[in-house]
Amino acid sequence: MSIVKLNNRGVKDATAFGSITGLGDLIFISRSTASSSASLSITSGIDSTYKEYIFYFNNIHPQSDNQELFFNFSIDGGSNYNVTKTTSTFQAYHNEAGSDSSLSYHTAGDLAQSTNYQRLGFSSDNADDASLSGYLHLFEPSSTTFVKHFTATTNMCHADTYSVNYYLAGYCNTTSAVNAIRFAFGSGNIDSGTIDMYGVK
């Protein structure tokens, strides 16, 4: 048995490992910056250029306390955000004192054939040093054959003493191309933070 030594390009060039021939490059497309914004909408750049898009949330800070970040998709360039979705969610949390922790399915976070906005976390705190960060993957949004799958993972500071790790997966039950997305808190503005969109080449 031989040992494969990786250079500083890591696994990307490790074609000796089974069928790995390349993991794809991230191509930066756009950055949306919140500044007391009611919502952040991305209405361009989601097209057939890439089969996967990733949205990175960087220190999304709510104006109001104990707010969930939500999102919804559009098939008409952002005129309406009401795509039918079915989703599944669960979360893990642990407090700073080390006295309270849990891992559980989050029934309040899932959707069943609903056009409602989908939550991306659980009750973000609005303390000056609190925020939400994470990412959302959207797969082949321009397909007119298949439903549109997505997965997301976020972490947030809740009640100023809890770390909450939130997991989401689901699909848009439409064969129309998805071409826009909107993010907003349940109440109050997005005080600050950025959402970066990348395509996977």
Secondary structure, 3 states (H helix, E strand, C coil): CCCCCCCCCHHHHCCCCCCCCCCCCEEEEEEEEEEEECCEEECCCCCCCCCEEEEEEEEEEECCCCECEEEEEECCCCCCCCCCEEEEEEEEEEECCCCCEEEEECHHHCCCCECCCEECCCCECCCCCCCEEEEEEEECCCCCCCCEEEEEEEEEEECCCEEEEEEEEEEECCCCCCCEEEEEECCCCEEEEEEEEEEEC
